[in-house]
Amino acid sequence: MVKKPEPLKPAPGTVESAPGFNPDQLVQDSKDELSKVIWPSRQQLISESLAVIAMVTLSATTIYLVNNLFSWAAGKVFV
């Protein structure tokens, strides 16, 4: 039976990367993609952030009130 040769090991102190992986190409591609992004203006960022905060507050308040309603109803039924 013939033994398969062992794969070559990198020299000590070197970083081994996957075949076909090029870190420089990754950085360049990332820069290219980020240049295509349409960033929001400061005014857009603030107004949309306030809208998200308002919706989260509204949702949390609704859940809290419904929870209290069910707790009150359960107390009336089971006590």
MMTF fields as JSON, N, C-alpha, C and O atoms, coordinates in Angstrom:
{
  "mmtfVersion": "1.0.0",
  "mmtfProducer": "UNKNOWN",
  "numBonds": 315,
  "numAtoms": 316,
  "numGroups": 79,
  "numChains": 1,
  "numModels": 1,
  "chainsPerModel": [1],
  "groupsPerChain": [79],
  "chainIdList": ["A"],
  "bondAtomList": [4, 2, 8, 6, 12, 10, 16, 14, 20, 18, 24, 22, 28, 26, 32, 30, 36, 34, 40, 38, 44, 42, 48, 46, 52, 50, 56, 54, 60, 58, 64, 62, 68, 66, 72, 70, 76, 74, 80, 78, 84, 82, 88, 86, 92, 90, 96, 94, 100, 98, 104, 102, 108, 106, 112, 110, 116, 114, 120, 118, 124, 122, 128, 126, 132, 130, 136, 134, 140, 138, 144, 142, 148, 146, 152, 150, 156, 154, 160, 158, 164, 162, 168, 166, 172, 170, 176, 174, 180, 178, 184, 182, 188, 186, 192, 190, 196, 194, 200, 198, 204, 202, 208, 206, 212, 210, 216, 214, 220, 218, 224, 222, 228, 226, 232, 230, 236, 234, 240, 238, 244, 242, 248, 246, 252, 250, 256, 254, 260, 258, 264, 262, 268, 266, 272, 270, 276, 274, 280, 278, 284, 282, 288, 286, 292, 290, 296, 294, 300, 298, 304, 302, 308, 306, 312, 310],
  "bondOrderList": [1, 1, 1, 1, 1, 1, 1, 1, 1, 1, 1, 1, 1, 1, 1, 1, 1, 1, 1, 1, 1, 1, 1, 1, 1, 1, 1, 1, 1, 1, 1, 1, 1, 1, 1, 1, 1, 1, 1, 1, 1, 1, 1, 1, 1, 1, 1, 1, 1, 1, 1, 1, 1, 1, 1, 1, 1, 1, 1, 1, 1, 1, 1, 1, 1, 1, 1, 1, 1, 1, 1, 1, 1, 1, 1, 1, 1, 1],
  "groupList": [{"groupName": "MET", "atomNameList": ["N", "CA", "C", "O"], "elementList": ["N", "C", "C", "O"], "formalChargeList": [0, 0, 0, 0], "bondAtomList": [1, 0, 2, 1, 3, 2], "bondOrderList": [1, 1, 2], "singleLetterCode": "M", "chemCompType": "L-PEPTIDE LINKING"}, {"groupName": "VAL", "atomNameList": ["N", "CA", "C", "O"], "elementList": ["N", "C", "C", "O"], "formalChargeList": [0, 0, 0, 0], "bondAtomList": [1, 0, 2, 1, 3, 2], "bondOrderList": [1, 1, 2], "singleLetterCode": "V", "chemCompType": "L-PEPTIDE LINKING"}, {"groupName": "LYS", "atomNameList": ["N", "CA", "C", "O"], "elementList": ["N", "C", "C", "O"], "formalChargeList": [0, 0, 0, 0], "bondAtomList": [1, 0, 2, 1, 3, 2], "bondOrderList": [1, 1, 2], "singleLetterCode": "K", "chemCompType": "L-PEPTIDE LINKING"}, {"groupName": "PRO", "atomNameList": ["N", "CA", "C", "O"], "elementList": ["N", "C", "C", "O"], "formalChargeList": [0, 0, 0, 0], "bondAtomList": [1, 0, 2, 1, 3, 2], "bondOrderList": [1, 1, 2], "singleLetterCode": "P", "chemCompType": "L-PEPTIDE LINKING"}, {"groupName": "GLU", "atomNameList": ["N", "CA", "C", "O"], "elementList": ["N", "C", "C", "O"], "formalChargeList": [0, 0, 0, 0], "bondAtomList": [1, 0, 2, 1, 3, 2], "bondOrderList": [1, 1, 2], "singleLetterCode": "E", "chemCompType": "L-PEPTIDE LINKING"}, {"groupName": "LEU", "atomNameList": ["N", "CA", "C", "O"], "elementList": ["N", "C", "C", "O"], "formalChargeList": [0, 0, 0, 0], "bondAtomList": [1, 0, 2, 1, 3, 2], "bondOrderList": [1, 1, 2], "singleLetterCode": "L", "chemCompType": "L-PEPTIDE LINKING"}, {"groupName": "ALA", "atomNameList": ["N", "CA", "C", "O"], "elementList": ["N", "C", "C", "O"], "formalChargeList": [0, 0, 0, 0], "bondAtomList": [1, 0, 2, 1, 3, 2], "bondOrderList": [1, 1, 2], "singleLetterCode": "A", "chemCompType": "L-PEPTIDE LINKING"}, {"groupName": "GLY", "atomNameList": ["N", "CA", "C", "O"], "elementList": ["N", "C", "C", "O"], "formalChargeList": [0, 0, 0, 0], "bondAtomList": [1, 0, 2, 1, 3, 2], "bondOrderList": [1, 1, 2], "singleLetterCode": "G", "chemCompType": "PEPTIDE LINKING"}, {"groupName": "THR", "atomNameList": ["N", "CA", "C", "O"], "elementList": ["N", "C", "C", "O"], "formalChargeList": [0, 0, 0, 0], "bondAtomList": [1, 0, 2, 1, 3, 2], "bondOrderList": [1, 1, 2], "singleLetterCode": "T", "chemCompType": "L-PEPTIDE LINKING"}, {"groupName": "SER", "atomNameList": ["N", "CA", "C", "O"], "elementList": ["N", "C", "C", "O"], "formalChargeList": [0, 0, 0, 0], "bondAtomList": [1, 0, 2, 1, 3, 2], "bondOrderList": [1, 1, 2], "singleLetterCode": "S", "chemCompType": "L-PEPTIDE LINKING"}, {"groupName": "PHE", "atomNameList": ["N", "CA", "C", "O"], "elementList": ["N", "C", "C", "O"], "formalChargeList": [0, 0, 0, 0], "bondAtomList": [1, 0, 2, 1, 3, 2], "bondOrderList": [1, 1, 2], "singleLetterCode": "F", "chemCompType": "L-PEPTIDE LINKING"}, {"groupName": "ASN", "atomNameList": ["N", "CA", "C", "O"], "elementList": ["N", "C", "C", "O"], "formalChargeList": [0, 0, 0, 0], "bondAtomList": [1, 0, 2, 1, 3, 2], "bondOrderList": [1, 1, 2], "singleLetterCode": "N", "chemCompType": "L-PEPTIDE LINKING"}, {"groupName": "ASP", "atomNameList": ["N", "CA", "C", "O"], "elementList": ["N", "C", "C", "O"], "formalChargeList": [0, 0, 0, 0], "bondAtomList": [1, 0, 2, 1, 3, 2], "bondOrderList": [1, 1, 2], "singleLetterCode": "D", "chemCompType": "L-PEPTIDE LINKING"}, {"groupName": "GLN", "atomNameList": ["N", "CA", "C", "O"], "elementList": ["N", "C", "C", "O"], "formalChargeList": [0, 0, 0, 0], "bondAtomList": [1, 0, 2, 1, 3, 2], "bondOrderList": [1, 1, 2], "singleLetterCode": "Q", "chemCompType": "L-PEPTIDE LINKING"}, {"groupName": "ILE", "atomNameList": ["N", "CA", "C", "O"], "elementList": ["N", "C", "C", "O"], "formalChargeList": [0, 0, 0, 0], "bondAtomList": [1, 0, 2, 1, 3, 2], "bondOrderList": [1, 1, 2], "singleLetterCode": "I", "chemCompType": "L-PEPTIDE LINKING"}, {"groupName": "TRP", "atomNameList": ["N", "CA", "C", "O"], "elementList": ["N", "C", "C", "O"], "formalChargeList": [0, 0, 0, 0], "bondAtomList": [1, 0, 2, 1, 3, 2], "bondOrderList": [1, 1, 2], "singleLetterCode": "W", "chemCompType": "L-PEPTIDE LINKING"}, {"groupName": "ARG", "atomNameList": ["N", "CA", "C", "O"], "elementList": ["N", "C", "C", "O"], "formalChargeList": [0, 0, 0, 0], "bondAtomList": [1, 0, 2, 1, 3, 2], "bondOrderList": [1, 1, 2], "singleLetterCode": "R", "chemCompType": "L-PEPTIDE LINKING"}, {"groupName": "TYR", "atomNameList": ["N", "CA", "C", "O"], "elementList": ["N", "C", "C", "O"], "formalChargeList": [0, 0, 0, 0], "bondAtomList": [1, 0, 2, 1, 3, 2], "bondOrderList": [1, 1, 2], "singleLetterCode": "Y", "chemCompType": "L-PEPTIDE LINKING"}],
  "groupTypeList": [0, 1, 2, 2, 3, 4, 3, 5, 2, 3, 6, 3, 7, 8, 1, 4, 9, 6, 3, 7, 10, 11, 3, 12, 13, 5, 1, 13, 12, 9, 2, 12, 4, 5, 9, 2, 1, 14, 15, 3, 9, 16, 13, 13, 5, 14, 9, 4, 9, 5, 6, 1, 14, 6, 0, 1, 8, 5, 9, 6, 8, 8, 14, 17, 5, 1, 11, 11, 5, 10, 9, 15, 6, 6, 7, 2, 1, 10, 1],
  "groupIdList": [1, 2, 3, 4, 5, 6, 7, 8, 9, 10, 11, 12, 13, 14, 15, 16, 17, 18, 19, 20, 21, 22, 23, 24, 25, 26, 27, 28, 29, 30, 31, 32, 33, 34, 35, 36, 37, 38, 39, 40, 41, 42, 43, 44, 45, 46, 47, 48, 49, 50, 51, 52, 53, 54, 55, 56, 57, 58, 59, 60, 61, 62, 63, 64, 65, 66, 67, 68, 69, 70, 71, 72, 73, 74, 75, 76, 77, 78, 79],
  "secStructList": [7, 7, 7, 7, 7, 7, 7, 7, 7, 7, 7, 6, 6, 7, 7, 7, 7, 7, 6, 6, 7, 7, 2, 2, 2, 2, 2, 2, 2, 2, 2, 2, 2, 2, 2, 6, 7, 7, 7, 7, 7, 2, 2, 2, 2, 2, 2, 2, 2, 2, 2, 2, 2, 2, 2, 2, 2, 2, 2, 2, 2, 2, 2, 2, 2, 2, 2, 2, 2, 2, 2, 2, 2, 2, 2, 2, 2, 2, 7],
  "xCoordList": [0.84, 0.0, 0.9, 1.908, 0.512, 1.313, 0.76, -0.448, 1.648, 1.23, 1.124, 1.93, 0.104, -0.045, 0.964, 1.215, 1.539, 2.473, 1.718, 0.588, 2.369, 1.753, 1.794, 2.754, 0.743, 0.766, 1.881, 2.269, 2.381, 3.452, 2.924, 1.798, 3.749, 3.372, 4.019, 5.133, 3.311, 3.916, 5.104, 5.201, 5.981, 7.143, 6.691, 5.675, 7.418, 7.035, 6.986, 7.841, 5.966, 5.826, 5.076, 4.895, 4.63, 3.867, 2.387, 2.024, 1.553, 0.106, -0.349, -0.062, -1.059, -1.568, -2.979, -3.823, -3.243, -4.58, -5.164, -4.447, -6.486, -7.167, -6.791, -6.504, -6.791, -6.459, -7.458, -8.67, -6.94, -7.797, -8.223, -8.878, -7.882, -8.251, -7.143, -5.975, -7.534, -6.559, -7.021, -7.989, -6.343, -6.774, -6.787, -7.67, -5.819, -5.795, -7.026, -7.596, -7.431, -8.615, -9.871, -10.786, -9.911, -11.046, -11.183, -12.284, -10.08, -10.105, -10.553, -11.369, -10.038, -10.397, -11.883, -12.572, -12.372, -13.792, -14.683, -15.744, -14.254, -15.032, -15.107, -16.17, -13.985, -13.975, -14.898, -15.638, -14.855, -15.715, -17.19, -17.982, -17.56, -18.96, -19.398, -20.515, -18.531, -18.887, -19.032, -19.776, -18.336, -18.484, -19.844, -20.279, -20.52, -21.84, -22.973, -24.106, -22.678, -23.707, -24.16, -23.341, -25.462, -26.007, -26.248, -27.193, -25.39, -25.458, -26.539, -26.695, -27.302, -28.353, -27.763, -26.657, -28.528, -28.097, -28.306, -28.961, -27.752, -27.886, -29.358, -29.813, -30.092, -31.514, -32.298, -33.146, -32.02, -32.676, -32.365, -33.254, -31.109, -30.682, -31.419, -31.89, -31.518, -32.188, -33.681, -34.241, -34.332, -35.782, -36.139, -37.118, -35.371, -35.67, -35.347, -36.027, -34.326, -34.013, -35.135, -35.522, -35.659, -36.779, -38.022, -38.769, -38.243, -39.386, -39.242, -40.219, -38.052, -37.817, -38.022, -38.659, -37.482, -37.644, -39.12, -39.576, -39.875, -41.304, -42.059, -42.917, -41.753, -42.452, -42.11, -42.98, -40.861, -40.471, -41.187, -41.675, -41.248, -41.95, -43.435, -44.009, -44.054, -45.466, -45.715, -46.674, -44.868, -45.023, -44.856, -45.637, -43.839, -43.597, -44.757, -45.165, -45.289, -46.424, -47.658, -48.376, -47.905, -49.051, -48.924, -49.889, -47.752, -47.541, -47.734, -48.344, -47.217, -47.363, -48.833, -49.265, -49.605, -51.021, -51.825, -52.688, -51.549, -52.252, -51.901, -52.766, -50.651, -50.226, -50.973, -51.451, -51.066, -51.797, -53.272, -53.87, -53.869, -55.272, -55.487, -56.411, -54.641, -54.779, -54.505, -55.149, -53.549, -53.277, -54.49, -54.865, -55.1, -56.288, -57.433, -58.109, -57.655, -58.732, -58.49, -59.425, -57.244, -56.932, -57.171, -57.621, -56.867, -57.128, -58.602, -58.988, -59.434, -60.883, -61.465, -62.379, -60.928, -61.475, -60.994, -61.792, -59.72, -59.15, -59.045, -58.517, -59.52, -59.431, -60.791, -60.927],
  "yCoordList": [-1.158, 0.0, 1.24, 1.293, 2.232, 3.441, 4.514, 4.747, 5.174, 6.245, 7.545, 7.833, 8.33, 9.648, 10.594, 10.509, 11.487, 12.441, 13.442, 13.824, 13.86, 14.832, 16.211, 16.542, 17.031, 18.379, 19.209, 18.99, 20.158, 21.009, 21.91, 22.403, 22.119, 22.983, 24.341, 24.422, 25.436, 26.758, 26.942, 26.285, 27.826, 28.102, 28.714, 29.409, 28.475, 29.053, 30.581, 31.214, 31.153, 32.607, 33.181, 34.396, 32.349, 32.855, 32.555, 31.625, 33.343, 33.154, 32.357, 32.704, 31.29, 30.457, 30.91, 31.024, 31.166, 31.557, 30.456, 29.622, 30.482, 29.476, 29.66, 30.776, 28.58, 28.703, 29.629, 29.49, 30.563, 31.47, 32.687, 33.572, 32.765, 33.911, 34.942, 34.642, 36.173, 37.241, 38.393, 39.075, 38.627, 39.693, 41.074, 41.883, 41.354, 42.65, 42.829, 43.918, 41.765, 41.825, 42.029, 42.747, 41.4, 41.565, 43.027, 43.577, 43.648, 45.054, 45.936, 46.838, 45.692, 46.5, 46.331, 47.31, 45.09, 44.844, 45.51, 46.039, 45.485, 46.127, 47.633, 48.234, 48.245, 49.688, 50.006, 50.989, 49.175, 49.39, 49.325, 50.159, 48.347, 48.2, 49.354, 49.852, 49.785, 50.899, 52.208, 53.092, 52.346, 53.565, 53.614, 54.688, 52.474, 52.423, 52.737, 52.967, 52.749, 52.969, 54.418, 55.332, 54.623, 55.973, 56.243, 55.719, 57.059, 57.327, 58.366, 59.306, 58.211, 59.181, 60.508, 60.555, 61.578, 62.877, 62.888, 62.004, 63.884, 63.994, 64.137, 63.529, 64.935, 65.143, 63.839, 63.515, 63.095, 61.802, 60.84, 60.15, 60.795, 59.887, 60.184, 59.268, 61.457, 61.842, 61.542, 60.972, 61.914, 61.706, 60.216, 59.806, 59.424, 57.989, 57.303, 56.353, 57.77, 57.224, 57.541, 56.686, 58.77, 59.141, 58.313, 57.935, 58.032, 57.205, 55.788, 55.207, 55.243, 53.892, 53.888, 52.984, 54.899, 54.971, 55.102, 54.468, 55.915, 56.082, 54.765, 54.416, 54.038, 52.766, 51.709, 50.945, 51.664, 50.701, 51.04, 50.15, 52.338, 52.764, 52.421, 51.919, 52.685, 52.361, 50.854, 50.432, 50.059, 48.599, 48.086, 47.252, 48.584, 48.144, 48.54, 47.757, 49.739, 50.203, 49.35, 48.983, 49.036, 48.186, 46.805, 46.29, 46.212, 44.881, 44.948, 44.057, 46.001, 46.173, 46.267, 45.617, 47.076, 47.255, 45.97, 45.633, 45.258, 43.993, 42.967, 42.208, 42.94, 42.025, 42.336, 41.429, 43.63, 44.008, 43.647, 43.212, 43.823, 43.468, 41.971, 41.581, 41.143, 39.696, 39.278, 38.363, 39.943, 39.63, 39.977, 39.206, 41.132, 41.536, 40.548, 40.133, 40.166, 39.238, 37.869, 37.241, 37.408, 36.108, 36.16, 35.182, 37.309, 37.457, 37.402, 36.842, 37.97, 37.952, 36.535, 36.125, 35.815, 34.496, 33.437, 32.606, 33.446, 32.339, 32.625, 31.787, 33.762, 34.035, 33.961, 34.161],
  "zCoordList": [0.0, 0.0, 0.0, 0.704, -0.804, -0.949, -0.016, 0.017, 0.748, 1.658, 0.884, -0.001, 1.239, 0.631, 1.271, 2.473, 0.485, 1.081, 1.952, 1.649, 3.047, 3.946, 3.3, 2.604, 3.528, 2.952, 3.585, 4.733, 2.814, 3.31, 4.414, 4.346, 5.431, 6.531, 6.311, 5.794, 6.709, 6.537, 7.48, 8.517, 7.107, 7.938, 9.255, 9.287, 10.339, 11.633, 11.549, 10.929, 12.185, 12.204, 11.02, 10.95, 10.081, 8.943, 9.154, 9.875, 8.524, 8.617, 7.409, 6.263, 7.693, 6.6, 6.259, 7.148, 4.997, 4.575, 3.697, 3.144, 3.591, 2.788, 1.319, 0.886, 0.56, -0.858, -1.557, -1.391, -2.328, -3.058, -2.258, -2.809, -0.993, -0.162, -0.215, 0.034, -0.545, -0.647, 0.243, -0.095, 1.383, 2.294, 1.638, 1.925, 0.761, 0.082, -0.799, -0.865, -1.469, -2.322, -1.469, -1.871, -0.299, 0.605, 1.036, 1.026, 1.411, 1.822, 0.664, 0.855, -0.512, -1.686, -2.021, -2.308, -1.985, -2.269, -1.22, -1.551, 0.038, 1.1, 0.877, 1.041, 0.505, 0.218, -0.954, -0.917, -1.991, -3.155, -2.772, -3.211, -1.961, -1.558, -0.665, -0.804, 0.251, 1.135, 0.364, 0.788, -0.756, -1.549, -2.248, -2.665, -2.381, -3.018, -2.045, -2.469, -0.744, 0.267, 0.232, 0.129, 0.317, 0.404, 1.89, 2.48, 2.479, 3.91, 4.181, 3.402, 5.294, 5.593, 6.08, 6.619, 5.875, 6.386, 7.901, 8.452, 8.554, 10.011, 10.395, 11.363, 9.64, 9.926, 9.759, 10.591, 8.694, 8.479, 9.609, 10.107, 10.012, 11.068, 12.368, 13.041, 12.719, 13.963, 13.886, 14.822, 12.793, 12.7, 12.674, 13.297, 11.973, 11.916, 13.239, 13.624, 13.931, 15.255, 16.24, 17.037, 16.188, 17.064, 16.74, 17.642, 15.455, 15.071, 15.635, 16.109, 15.585, 16.129, 17.637, 18.177, 18.318, 19.774, 20.139, 21.09, 19.395, 19.661, 19.457, 20.268, 18.395, 18.131, 19.185, 19.602, 19.609, 20.654, 21.957, 22.654, 22.286, 23.501, 23.419, 24.385, 22.28, 22.088, 22.208, 22.855, 21.595, 21.659, 23.087, 23.546, 23.787, 25.159, 26.065, 26.923, 25.885, 26.693, 26.423, 27.353, 25.163, 24.807, 25.443, 26.009, 25.353, 25.949, 27.462, 28.051, 28.089, 29.536, 29.929, 30.881, 29.199, 29.521, 29.296, 30.105, 28.21, 27.946, 29.02, 29.458, 29.442, 30.508, 31.809, 32.49, 32.147, 33.36, 33.259, 34.244, 32.079, 31.877, 32.115, 32.829, 31.523, 31.702, 33.141, 33.655, 33.797, 35.203, 36.07, 36.954, 35.817, 36.565, 36.315, 37.257, 35.031, 34.691, 35.328, 35.826, 35.314, 35.916, 37.422, 38.017, 38.039, 39.479, 39.798, 40.824, 38.947, 39.153, 38.956, 39.671, 37.994, 37.67, 38.662, 39.096, 39.029, 39.806, 41.298, 42.029, 41.782, 43.218, 43.843, 45.05]
}
